[in-house]
Amino acid sequence: MGFGHDLRCGQIDESKVGPGLCKNGCGKANAKGKDSKGRSLDTCCRGCALGLDHDAKCGADAATEAVRSVGSGACKMACGRPVAEGKTPSGKGFDTCCRDCARGRGHAAGCKEQLDLE
């Protein structure tokens, strides 16, 4: 291996690479979404991006999975509790169940136990 090359260099089937397909040549479609810099994702999953096997969520829409796991009206920390009632000083609704949960310190005494699933 020389400078700038990795183990996959020269090993990728060019017929499985192209617009909308994983850059690692697995033939799967790119994951939907953006990276931390706002660029479209260019691999099918995190496992493939790291040179490992495809992960369990390969092929799933990342944004849909995140919403499904947290749910509407649920704490963004995915603890399963409902968001706190009220609004922030700026007028936005709370997105966590309590201040302690938002800081990763468990739950406050007045924090509601369960989310009503109706």
Secondary structure, 3 states (H helix, E strand, C coil): CCCCCCCCCCCCCHHHCCCCECCCCCCCECCCCECCCCCECCCCCHHHHCCCCCCCCCCCCHHHHHHHHHCCCECCCCCCCECCCCECCCCCECCCCCHHHHCCCCCCCCCCCCCCCC
